[in-house]
């Protein structure tokens, strides 16, 4: 590849990989910059644990916009069922093939480094942690979900508090728990909690797991249902209260899965019809319920959780953490259960932060994002959860963002079926801009 590329893509997970592949199909050269060692996979698909399954059926996981059966056909050729839930490590193999094709075309160069900052003076100059400086006409941010924010109650809890459930510390903690069988606390009861439970169970852990969140809500299971599509004009907009009342009535008529999924094709215009205050109301009060019904888990995974609960190995608690302090053999945690004034103290060998990805872009520790925000080259969105982007996912002059970084504008933009269309649109917009 020539010394300069037309586009520099930062982030080598699904978003960055498929954008690079889309650009390669258009004959546009790009750098794919990722220093995590997970290029082509990202955090979501780097797991090697067979118990970690996709949360979407294979038939819905095509990487390519406009070719919805692409992954399902790939999976079937390897003995899978297009209606089944593939192992996430298999999806990583699928993405690796796409990336190899893009690199083989001569239009994609993988750069194993971390982007530290970027400045634009006619062209973007990106400084890397290996001392290299890259130049490109366009910059695309595909950084994905970031590490969860530190929990205030655990600031003084010591080394047995695992801040990042995907890091080396978490892996070491799982190994130690398997050997000792001591109790473990998971703070958060969403998809991250599910993954940690599966990792513990698959590794042979036979101790007690306590998972705590404010509402104690756990992701629901996928199940077959008859689709019940609706027209956008028939769905209440601009009022979150009316929308939720409509959804409850609709769920009573057609089933909650069909009702929730009927909104998916309309999620972006519905979200954008809400005022900032309405969106904030959704985030505060509706999101915990929406997430567990919208982002469902494979039936096989739900069965494992149900068995662990029934056998007394897993307890899901609605409540909050009052305090946490280091103890001789772990962490002593004080919990107040929802609806009770009584506080209970319990000793855990480890506590994992499973509250989900960072929700405040101003607190990002990513050096490139930090530099762009600090220098005013990009701005937080109106909710502070991502970057401000326009209808073409542009975050600034010759600057684009994809995936979770654009949640403020699109909300439903964290799953492959949503991002694949965004990546295709961004690639087309970059092509138009560069040829203008």
C-alpha positions as CSV (number, residue, x, y, z in Angstrom):
1,X,0.0,0.0,0.0
2,X,1.2,3.6,-0.6
3,X,2.5,5.6,2.3
4,X,-0.8,7.4,2.7
5,X,-4.3,6.0,2.5
6,X,-7.5,7.8,1.8
7,X,-9.2,6.8,5.1
8,X,-7.8,6.0,8.5
9,X,-10.2,3.8,10.5
10,X,-9.5,3.6,14.2
11,X,-10.9,0.4,15.9
12,X,-10.6,-3.1,14.5
13,X,-13.8,-4.7,15.8
14,X,-16.8,-5.5,13.7
15,X,-17.6,-1.8,12.9
16,X,-14.0,-1.0,11.7
17,X,-13.6,-4.3,9.9
18,X,-16.7,-4.1,7.8
19,X,-16.1,-0.4,7.0
20,X,-12.7,-1.3,5.7
21,X,-14.2,-4.1,3.7
22,X,-16.9,-1.8,2.3
23,X,-14.3,0.7,1.3
24,X,-12.1,-2.0,-0.3
25,X,-15.1,-3.0,-2.4
26,X,-15.2,0.6,-3.6
27,X,-11.5,0.6,-4.4
28,X,-10.7,3.0,-1.6
29,X,-7.5,2.5,0.4
30,X,-7.7,2.5,4.2
31,X,-5.6,1.9,7.3
32,X,-7.3,-0.2,9.9
33,X,-5.7,0.9,13.2
34,X,-6.0,-1.3,16.3
35,X,-3.4,-2.0,19.0
36,X,-5.5,-4.3,21.2
37,X,-4.4,-7.5,19.5
38,X,-8.1,-8.2,18.6
39,X,-8.2,-6.8,15.1
40,X,-11.0,-8.3,13.1
41,X,-12.8,-9.5,16.3
42,X,-13.0,-6.7,18.9
43,X,-14.1,-7.4,22.4
44,X,-17.4,-9.0,21.6
45,X,-16.0,-11.8,19.4
46,X,-12.6,-12.4,21.0
47,X,-13.9,-14.9,23.4
48,X,-12.8,-18.5,22.8
49,X,-15.4,-19.9,25.2
50,X,-17.8,-22.2,23.4
51,X,-20.6,-21.3,25.9
52,X,-20.5,-17.7,24.6
53,X,-23.2,-17.6,21.9
54,X,-24.4,-14.8,19.6
55,X,-27.5,-13.1,20.9
56,X,-29.0,-13.0,17.4
57,X,-29.9,-16.0,15.2
58,X,-27.4,-16.8,12.5
59,X,-29.9,-15.7,9.8
60,X,-29.8,-12.2,11.2
61,X,-26.0,-11.8,11.5
62,X,-24.8,-11.1,8.0
63,X,-21.9,-8.6,8.0
64,X,-22.9,-7.2,4.7
65,X,-25.7,-4.7,4.1
66,X,-28.0,-5.9,1.3
67,X,-26.9,-9.5,1.7
68,X,-28.8,-10.7,4.7
69,X,-28.1,-14.4,4.2
70,X,-24.3,-14.1,4.0
71,X,-23.4,-15.3,7.5
72,X,-26.2,-17.9,7.6
73,X,-24.9,-19.5,4.4
74,X,-21.3,-19.4,5.8
75,X,-22.6,-21.0,9.0
76,X,-24.6,-23.7,7.2
77,X,-21.5,-24.7,5.2
78,X,-19.9,-25.5,8.5
79,X,-22.8,-27.6,9.8
80,X,-24.7,-24.9,11.5
81,X,-28.4,-24.1,11.5
82,X,-29.4,-20.7,10.2
83,X,-32.1,-20.5,12.8
84,X,-29.6,-21.3,15.6
85,X,-27.2,-19.2,17.7
86,X,-23.6,-19.6,16.6
87,X,-20.7,-19.5,18.9
88,X,-19.2,-16.0,19.0
89,X,-15.7,-17.5,18.2
90,X,-17.2,-18.7,14.9
91,X,-18.4,-15.3,14.1
92,X,-14.8,-14.1,14.7
93,X,-13.6,-16.6,12.1
94,X,-16.2,-15.2,9.7
95,X,-15.0,-11.7,10.2
96,X,-11.4,-12.8,9.9
97,X,-12.2,-14.1,6.4
98,X,-13.8,-10.8,5.4
99,X,-10.7,-8.9,6.7
100,X,-8.3,-11.2,4.9
101,X,-10.2,-10.6,1.6
102,X,-10.0,-6.8,2.2
103,X,-6.3,-7.0,2.9
104,X,-5.7,-9.3,0.0
105,X,-7.4,-6.8,-2.3
106,X,-4.5,-4.4,-1.6
107,X,-6.9,-1.7,-0.4
108,X,-6.7,-2.4,3.4
109,X,-3.6,-2.2,5.6
110,X,-3.9,-3.4,9.2
111,X,-1.8,-1.3,11.5
112,X,-1.0,-2.9,14.9
113,X,-0.8,0.2,17.0
114,X,-2.9,2.5,19.2
115,X,-3.9,5.9,17.9
116,X,-2.9,8.6,20.4
117,X,-4.2,11.7,18.8
118,X,-5.2,13.2,15.4
119,X,-5.0,16.7,13.9
120,X,-6.4,18.0,10.7
121,X,-4.6,20.5,8.5
122,X,-6.0,19.8,5.1
123,X,-5.5,16.1,5.8
124,X,-5.6,14.1,9.0
125,X,-2.4,13.3,10.7
126,X,-2.7,10.4,13.2
127,X,0.0,9.8,15.8
128,X,0.5,6.2,16.9
129,X,2.1,4.8,20.1
130,X,4.9,3.1,18.0
131,X,6.1,6.5,16.8
132,X,4.6,6.2,13.4
133,X,2.5,9.0,11.9
134,X,-0.2,8.3,9.3
135,X,-1.9,10.7,6.9
136,X,-5.3,10.3,5.5
137,X,-8.0,12.5,3.9
138,X,-10.7,11.0,6.1
139,X,-10.9,9.7,9.6
140,X,-13.4,7.1,10.8
141,X,-13.9,6.3,14.5
142,X,-15.1,2.7,15.1
143,X,-13.8,2.4,18.6
144,X,-16.9,0.5,19.9
145,X,-18.0,0.0,23.5
146,X,-15.5,1.2,26.1
147,X,-14.5,-0.2,29.5
148,X,-17.2,0.3,32.2
149,X,-17.0,3.3,34.5
150,X,-15.4,2.7,37.9
151,X,-18.0,2.0,40.6
152,X,-17.8,4.6,43.4
153,X,-18.6,2.1,46.1
154,X,-15.5,0.0,45.1
155,X,-12.9,2.8,45.0
156,X,-11.2,1.5,48.1
157,X,-12.1,-2.1,47.7
158,X,-8.6,-3.2,46.7
159,X,-7.3,-5.7,44.1
160,X,-10.2,-8.1,44.4
161,X,-12.4,-5.6,42.7
162,X,-12.4,-6.4,38.9
163,X,-13.1,-3.2,37.0
164,X,-13.0,-4.6,33.5
165,X,-14.7,-8.1,33.1
166,X,-12.8,-8.6,29.8
167,X,-9.3,-7.9,30.9
168,X,-6.4,-10.1,32.2
169,X,-7.4,-9.4,35.8
170,X,-10.8,-10.9,35.2
171,X,-9.3,-14.0,33.6
172,X,-6.9,-14.5,36.6
173,X,-9.8,-14.0,39.0
174,X,-11.9,-16.8,37.2
175,X,-9.0,-19.2,37.5
176,X,-8.6,-18.4,41.2
177,X,-12.3,-18.8,41.8
178,X,-12.4,-22.2,40.1
179,X,-9.5,-23.4,42.4
180,X,-11.0,-22.0,45.6
181,X,-14.8,-22.2,45.1
182,X,-15.3,-19.0,47.1
183,X,-18.3,-16.7,46.6
184,X,-18.2,-14.0,43.8
185,X,-20.2,-10.8,43.4
186,X,-21.3,-9.5,40.0
187,X,-22.5,-5.9,40.0
188,X,-25.0,-5.7,37.1
189,X,-27.5,-8.2,35.8
190,X,-27.4,-7.6,32.0
191,X,-25.5,-9.3,29.1
192,X,-22.1,-8.7,30.7
193,X,-23.2,-10.6,33.8
194,X,-24.5,-13.4,31.6
195,X,-21.1,-13.8,29.9
196,X,-19.2,-13.8,33.2
197,X,-21.6,-16.5,34.6
198,X,-21.1,-18.6,31.5
199,X,-17.3,-18.2,31.8
200,X,-17.4,-19.3,35.4
201,X,-19.7,-22.2,34.8
202,X,-17.7,-23.5,31.8
203,X,-14.5,-23.3,33.8
204,X,-15.9,-25.6,36.4
205,X,-16.7,-23.0,39.2
206,X,-18.9,-24.6,41.8
207,X,-19.2,-21.7,44.3
208,X,-22.0,-19.2,44.8
209,X,-22.6,-16.3,42.4
210,X,-24.6,-13.3,43.6
211,X,-25.6,-10.8,40.9
212,X,-27.0,-7.4,42.0
213,X,-28.6,-4.5,40.1
214,X,-31.1,-1.9,41.1
215,X,-34.1,-3.8,39.5
216,X,-32.7,-7.3,39.3
217,X,-33.7,-7.6,35.7
218,X,-32.1,-10.3,33.6
219,X,-32.1,-10.6,29.7
220,X,-35.0,-12.6,28.5
221,X,-34.7,-15.6,26.2
222,X,-35.3,-15.8,22.5
223,X,-38.3,-18.0,21.4
224,X,-40.2,-18.6,18.2
225,X,-43.1,-16.2,17.5
226,X,-45.2,-14.9,14.7
227,X,-44.0,-11.6,13.5
228,X,-46.5,-8.7,13.8
229,X,-45.0,-5.8,11.7
230,X,-46.4,-2.3,12.1
231,X,-46.3,0.9,10.0
232,X,-44.4,3.8,11.5
233,X,-47.5,6.0,11.2
234,X,-49.3,3.7,13.6
235,X,-46.7,4.0,16.4
236,X,-46.9,6.9,18.8
237,X,-44.0,9.3,18.5
238,X,-42.6,12.3,20.4
239,X,-44.0,11.0,23.7
240,X,-42.3,8.1,25.6
241,X,-45.3,7.6,27.9
242,X,-47.7,7.1,25.0
243,X,-45.2,4.8,23.3
244,X,-44.8,2.6,26.3
245,X,-48.6,2.4,26.8
246,X,-49.0,1.4,23.1
247,X,-46.2,-1.2,23.5
248,X,-48.0,-2.8,26.5
249,X,-51.3,-3.0,24.6
250,X,-49.6,-4.3,21.6
251,X,-47.7,-7.0,23.7
252,X,-51.1,-8.1,25.1
253,X,-52.4,-8.6,21.6
254,X,-49.5,-10.2,19.7
255,X,-47.0,-11.2,22.5
256,X,-44.2,-9.1,23.9
257,X,-41.4,-10.4,21.5
258,X,-43.4,-9.6,18.4
259,X,-44.4,-6.2,19.8
260,X,-40.8,-5.3,20.7
261,X,-39.4,-6.5,17.4
262,X,-42.0,-4.7,15.4
263,X,-40.4,-1.4,16.5
264,X,-36.9,-2.4,15.3
265,X,-37.3,-1.1,11.7
266,X,-38.5,2.2,13.1
267,X,-36.2,2.6,16.0
268,X,-34.2,5.5,14.6
269,X,-37.1,7.8,13.6
270,X,-38.9,7.0,16.9
271,X,-35.8,7.9,18.9
272,X,-35.2,11.1,16.9
273,X,-38.8,12.1,17.4
274,X,-38.3,12.4,21.2
275,X,-37.1,15.6,22.8
276,X,-33.9,15.6,24.8
277,X,-36.0,15.5,28.0
278,X,-38.0,12.5,26.7
279,X,-34.8,10.6,25.7
280,X,-33.4,11.3,29.2
281,X,-36.6,10.0,30.7
282,X,-36.2,6.8,28.6
283,X,-32.6,6.4,29.8
284,X,-33.6,6.8,33.5
285,X,-36.8,4.9,33.7
286,X,-37.5,2.7,30.6
287,X,-34.1,1.5,29.5
288,X,-33.6,-1.3,32.1
289,X,-36.9,-2.9,31.0
290,X,-36.3,-2.2,27.3
291,X,-32.8,-3.7,27.3
292,X,-33.8,-7.1,28.8
293,X,-36.7,-7.5,26.4
294,X,-34.9,-6.1,23.3
295,X,-31.5,-7.6,23.7
296,X,-32.3,-11.2,24.3
297,X,-30.2,-14.3,24.9
298,X,-30.1,-17.7,23.2
299,X,-32.5,-20.3,24.7
300,X,-29.5,-22.5,25.5
301,X,-28.0,-19.7,27.6
302,X,-31.3,-19.0,29.4
303,X,-31.5,-22.7,30.3
304,X,-28.0,-22.6,31.9
305,X,-29.0,-19.5,34.0
306,X,-32.3,-21.1,35.1
307,X,-30.5,-24.3,36.1
308,X,-27.9,-22.4,38.2
309,X,-30.6,-20.4,39.9
310,X,-32.6,-23.6,40.6
311,X,-29.6,-25.4,42.0
312,X,-28.7,-22.4,44.3
313,X,-25.4,-21.5,42.5
314,X,-26.7,-18.2,41.2
315,X,-28.8,-15.6,43.0
316,X,-30.1,-12.5,41.3
317,X,-30.8,-9.6,43.7
318,X,-32.7,-6.4,43.2
319,X,-30.9,-3.9,45.4
320,X,-27.9,-1.6,45.6
321,X,-24.4,-1.7,46.9
322,X,-24.1,0.5,50.0
323,X,-20.3,0.0,50.5
324,X,-17.4,-2.2,49.8
325,X,-14.2,-2.6,51.7
326,X,-11.1,-4.8,51.4
327,X,-11.1,-7.8,53.8
328,X,-8.5,-10.4,54.7
329,X,-9.8,-12.9,52.1
330,X,-11.5,-10.6,49.5
331,X,-14.1,-7.9,49.8
332,X,-16.7,-7.2,52.4
333,X,-19.8,-5.8,50.7
334,X,-22.9,-4.2,52.2
335,X,-26.1,-4.7,50.2
336,X,-29.5,-3.2,50.7
337,X,-32.2,-5.2,48.9
338,X,-34.9,-3.3,47.0
339,X,-37.9,-2.5,49.2
340,X,-36.0,-3.2,52.5
341,X,-34.3,-0.8,55.0
342,X,-32.2,-3.7,56.2
343,X,-28.6,-3.9,55.1
344,X,-26.7,-7.2,54.9
345,X,-22.9,-7.8,54.8
346,X,-21.3,-10.6,52.9
347,X,-17.7,-11.6,52.1
348,X,-16.8,-12.2,48.4
349,X,-13.5,-13.3,47.0
350,X,-14.0,-11.0,44.0
351,X,-16.5,-8.4,42.7
352,X,-16.8,-7.9,39.0
353,X,-18.1,-4.7,37.4
354,X,-20.8,-6.0,35.0
355,X,-22.7,-2.7,34.7
356,X,-22.0,-2.5,31.0
357,X,-19.9,-0.1,28.8
358,X,-19.0,3.5,29.6
359,X,-22.1,5.8,29.3
360,X,-20.4,9.2,29.6
361,X,-18.2,10.1,26.6
362,X,-16.6,13.0,28.6
363,X,-15.0,10.3,30.9
364,X,-13.4,8.3,28.2
365,X,-9.9,7.2,28.7
366,X,-9.3,6.5,25.0
367,X,-6.4,8.8,24.0
368,X,-7.6,9.5,20.5
369,X,-11.2,10.4,21.7
370,X,-9.7,12.4,24.5
371,X,-7.6,14.5,22.1
372,X,-10.4,15.1,19.7
373,X,-12.8,16.2,22.4
374,X,-10.2,18.3,24.3
375,X,-9.3,20.1,21.1
376,X,-12.9,20.6,19.9
377,X,-12.5,18.5,16.8
378,X,-15.4,16.4,18.0
379,X,-18.2,17.1,20.5
380,X,-20.3,15.1,22.9
381,X,-23.8,14.5,21.8
382,X,-26.8,16.2,23.5
383,X,-27.1,13.3,26.1
384,X,-23.3,13.0,26.7
385,X,-23.3,9.2,25.8
386,X,-21.5,9.5,22.5
387,X,-20.4,11.9,19.8
388,X,-22.5,14.5,18.1
389,X,-23.1,13.3,14.5
390,X,-25.3,14.4,11.6
391,X,-27.5,12.3,9.5
392,X,-24.5,10.9,7.6
393,X,-22.8,9.9,10.8
394,X,-20.3,12.8,10.4
395,X,-18.7,14.0,13.6
396,X,-16.7,16.8,12.1
397,X,-14.7,17.9,9.0
398,X,-13.9,14.7,7.1
399,X,-14.6,12.8,10.4
400,X,-17.1,10.0,10.7
401,X,-18.2,7.8,13.7
402,X,-19.8,4.4,13.8
403,X,-21.5,2.1,16.2
404,X,-21.9,2.8,19.9
405,X,-20.2,6.2,19.5
406,X,-23.4,7.4,17.7
407,X,-25.9,6.1,20.3
408,X,-27.1,9.7,21.0
409,X,-28.4,10.1,17.5
410,X,-29.6,6.6,16.7
411,X,-29.8,4.7,20.1
412,X,-30.3,1.3,18.4
413,X,-26.8,1.1,16.9
414,X,-24.8,-1.5,18.9
415,X,-25.8,-4.7,17.1
416,X,-24.5,-6.1,13.8
417,X,-27.8,-5.8,12.0
418,X,-27.8,-2.0,12.7
419,X,-24.1,-1.3,12.2
420,X,-23.8,-3.1,8.9
421,X,-26.3,-0.6,7.2
422,X,-24.5,2.3,8.9
423,X,-21.1,1.1,7.7
424,X,-22.4,0.8,4.1
425,X,-23.9,4.3,4.3
426,X,-20.7,5.8,5.8
427,X,-18.6,4.1,3.1
428,X,-20.8,5.6,0.4
429,X,-20.7,9.0,2.0
430,X,-16.9,8.9,2.3
431,X,-16.7,7.9,-1.4
432,X,-18.9,10.9,-2.3
433,X,-16.8,13.3,-0.2
434,X,-13.5,12.1,-1.6
435,X,-14.6,12.3,-5.2
436,X,-16.2,15.8,-4.8
